């Protein structure tokens, strides 16, 4: 996936709608393997069988929202859960919005759940701050008029407010910090993965890892890059 994003960006293309639904296995072939963590009455040896794809090769689909860098950009892009902060704040967007989406996808593949499960901007920003820390003041002060209402006392996020439900507060407060979230699900290479995600999920798009830089990260480089010799 990261290599595909790198190639797209080299072609001056921004996907703008990266999400798990747009990432497909190339082959539908699979094998059945026993999963001894679960028991089943339907098997003689008490094991439960799960399906594993024969190949981990994937392809990226749905280029309907793809934009060239030089084209006029719409105000909002990306499916909600994978939308970058600069989009929500109305600061404009470019290649880095794809990398934020990739970071969200990697967390979801790790944990099994979308990182930011929300349908509303203020709650979304609150979730970001809960997982990643406060939004940078220099981004907040540049927020457009549509996003100004989400802040009070300068750069402080106006959450919770009088209309915030208990369900919303629980949804935000249950979220752990990013390193803790990853360590709940990864028992090896957690350090490399956390470092990669912190680079992909940097608030400031100018500081966010580029696709080419991410492919050189130890999390990828010590695995696929050396194996396949990607031309970076």
Secondary structure, DSSP 8 states (H G I E B T S, - for coil): -HHHHHHHHHTTEE-----GGGEEES---EEEEEETTS--TTSTTS-EEEEEES---EEE---TT-EETTS---S--S-GGG--HHHHTT----THHHHHHHHHHHHHHHHSS-SS--SSHHHHHHHHHHHH----HHHHTT--HHHHTTEETTTEE--S-TT--HHHHHHHHT---HHHHHHTT-SSSHHHHHHHHHHHT-SSTTTS--HHHHHTSHHHIIIIIHHHT---
